[in-house]
Amino acid sequence: MRRTEKNITMNEIWTQTCSMEILIYLLDKKQAILSEFVYDMRRSIINANTIYLALKKLEDADLIKEEGAVAHMGNKRLFSITPLGVEIALLAKQQKEMLENHQKTTVNS
């Protein structure tokens, strides 16, 4: 199992649904402001504290990176996905789609 220098295992990341949703979100958007995460993810009934914790773990695992405060956006925190994050997000997206397709076929049969 891969461990980062900050002692976060990929298993810890993978088992957090919120973390995978954030990676998939960034895979599609490439970059996002923190307030966008909170707004969009809360529609999925994920509370803001869970999002903040997941962002920290993803950053510690080098799957996302904070680009810093963006002055022309009112100094809002901007995040982007790393190359490793893209690889993990692609796997997560594929698994999510497989599960959704399975659920559709199970309901229809």
Helices and strands as residue ranges (DSSP letters): H 10-14, H 17-29, E 31-33, H 34-42, H 48-60, E 64-70, G 71-73, E 76-81, H 83-108
